[in-house]
Amino acid sequence: EDRQPDEALPLHLEVTGPLGRMALPDAAVQVSAQLRQRASLLTAKQDQALRNLLQGLIAREVAEKLHAAGELVRLMNRRLATVRTSQGIGVSLRWRRRDDIDADLLATMDLLAKPPDLRSAEQDRQLTSALAERIADARRLDPDAPYRDLVASVLDYRSWHRMSLVLHRPGRPDEQLGRRTALSEGEKKMISYLPLFAAVAASCDALAAREPAAPRFVLLDDAFAKVSEDNHAKLFGLLVELDLDFIATSERLWGTHATVPELAITEVLRDASLGVIVLEHFRWDGRSKVAAVSTARTEAQRGPAAHVTTNRPSGGEQGTP
């Protein structure tokens, strides 16, 4: 305004930038033209990158992951179908596409589920266009996100599905497990272990096809807490049925059930006043518990104990069925 000689004349603004000094309207036109040019170039590069992606390892991996996820759920349900609690309650898993997914994403999911060499050129074009649009939407929500992260979020097939737990009870229709499902705390605990163990077993089953010698192993700290005692034998037996080796710690469980054919047990006894930890070793053969050699260790001694130890004042257990 200090440079405006005549207030009756319109205000004249100039800007200085990479294109030199020019009037503001001219600069706006030039910047808009550059923006369109670079956006077009970026779109072309993105389309080429998406075409390469959809014909490469990433697209094949997405298709394989989708198939593997469905197969894993099938294996888990096959395991769960043979398991019931002492009250006759069983569970199964339901892995389905979300109900709120729009038709465009459903079509995209169907195309991504196909291996790249089974898609037609038109399907590749449709898929490239759909993914480019979704990447653009993701970019608007997070302008500073790296391109790699945007692609990862767009191709995250887990967000397209919902996993739910279906409850099977005698004399009642199947129902989806939710917060309002009428179950005792013990029943909820019991039911939570069933899919957990089935998931471990199914994962081991899937891995065994490639690595037959891979361990089938699970660690349980404070095992089966808040689960009623009449279900302990069933849970230990479930681990045996699923061919899972385990190490479990507990202040109250021994694992000496007929459902467990063999178990190595270590009871940890600690005397704080003497600074001594005594490890009482036992063997369970499916019928009887036999004492083995005990080991005394001072707290000043270093190095690992022969078995799993805890700082609890009374027992822990270790088992390999």
Residue pairs with C-beta under 8 A, 6 or more apart in sequence:
1 11
4 11
4 12
12 23
13 23
13 24
14 21
14 22
14 23
14 24
15 21
15 22
15 23
15 24
15 27
17 27
19 27
19 30
22 30
43 132
46 132
46 135
47 128
47 132
50 128
50 131
50 132
50 135
51 124
51 128
53 59
53 151
54 116
54 119
54 124
54 127
54 128
54 131
55 116
55 124
56 116
58 155
59 112
59 116
60 115
60 116
62 112
62 155
62 157
63 112
63 113
63 114
63 115
63 116
65 157
66 112
66 113
66 157
67 113
68 206
69 95
69 157
69 161
70 95
71 206
72 199
72 202
72 203
72 206
73 93
73 95
73 163
75 201
75 202
75 205
75 206
76 93
76 195
76 198
76 199
76 201
76 202
77 92
77 93
77 198
79 197
79 198
79 201
79 202
79 242
80 90
80 91
80 92
80 93
80 194
80 195
80 198
81 90
81 92
82 241
83 90
83 194
83 198
83 238
83 241
84 90
85 187
85 190
85 191
85 194
85 231
85 234
86 228
86 230
86 231
86 234
87 169
87 187
88 169
88 170
89 167
89 168
89 169
89 170
89 187
89 190
89 191
90 167
90 168
90 194
91 165
91 166
91 167
91 168
91 177
91 191
91 194
91 195
92 165
92 166
92 168
93 163
93 164
93 165
93 166
93 195
93 198
94 163
94 164
94 165
94 166
94 176
95 161
95 162
95 163
96 161
96 162
96 164
97 106
97 109
97 160
97 161
97 162
98 160
98 161
98 162
99 162
101 109
101 160
104 130
105 134
105 160
107 126
107 130
108 127
108 130
108 131
108 134
109 157
109 160
111 119
111 123
111 126
111 127
111 130
112 127
112 155
112 157
114 123
116 124
119 127
131 154
131 155
134 154
135 150
135 151
135 154
138 145
138 150
138 153
138 154
139 145
139 150
142 149
142 150
153 159
164 176
164 177
165 176
165 177
165 191
165 195
166 174
166 175
166 176
166 177
167 174
167 175
167 176
167 177
167 181
167 191
168 174
169 175
175 181
177 191
183 191
185 226
186 226
186 227
186 228
186 231
189 224
189 225
189 226
189 227
190 227
190 228
190 231
190 235
193 224
193 227
193 235
193 238
194 238
197 218
197 238
197 239
197 242
197 244
198 242
200 216
200 218
200 242
200 244
201 216
201 242
201 243
201 244
204 214
204 216
204 243
204 244
207 214
208 214
215 245
216 242
216 243
216 244
216 245
217 244
217 245
217 246
217 247
218 239
218 244
218 245
218 246
219 246
219 247
219 248
220 246
220 247
220 248
220 249
221 248
221 249
222 249
222 250
222 251
223 248
223 249
223 250
223 253
223 317
224 231
224 232
224 235
224 250
224 253
225 250
227 235
232 253
232 257
233 257
233 258
233 259
234 259
236 255
236 257
236 259
236 260
236 319
236 321
237 257
237 259
237 260
239 246
239 321
240 259
240 260
240 261
240 321
244 321
245 320
245 321
246 319
246 320
246 321
247 308
247 318
247 319
247 320
248 255
248 317
248 318
248 319
249 308
249 310
249 316
249 317
249 318
250 315
250 316
250 317
251 312
251 314
251 315
251 316
252 315
253 317
254 265
254 284
254 289
254 315
254 317
255 263
255 265
255 284
255 317
255 319
256 263
256 265
256 284
256 289
258 286
258 287
260 284
260 286
260 319
260 321
261 285
261 286
261 321
262 283
262 284
262 285
262 286
262 320
262 321
263 283
263 284
263 317
263 319
263 320
263 321
264 281
264 282
264 283
264 284
264 307
264 318
264 319
264 320
265 281
265 282
265 283
265 284
265 289
265 317
265 318
265 319
266 279
266 280
266 281
266 282
266 306
266 307
266 308
266 309
266 316
266 317
266 318
267 279
267 280
267 281
267 282
267 314
267 315
267 316
267 317
268 277
268 278
268 279
268 280
268 309
268 310
268 312
268 314
268 315
268 316
269 277
269 278
269 279
269 280
269 313
269 314
269 315
270 276
270 277
270 278
270 311
270 312
270 313
271 277
271 278
275 298
275 299
275 300
276 296
276 297
276 298
276 299
277 296
277 297
277 298
277 299
277 305
277 309
278 294
278 295
278 296
278 297
279 294
279 295
279 296
279 297
279 305
279 306
279 307
279 309
280 291
280 294
281 291
281 292
281 293
281 294
281 295
281 306
281 307
282 289
282 290
282 291
282 292
283 289
283 290
283 292
284 290
295 305
295 306
297 305
307 318
308 316
308 318
309 316
310 316
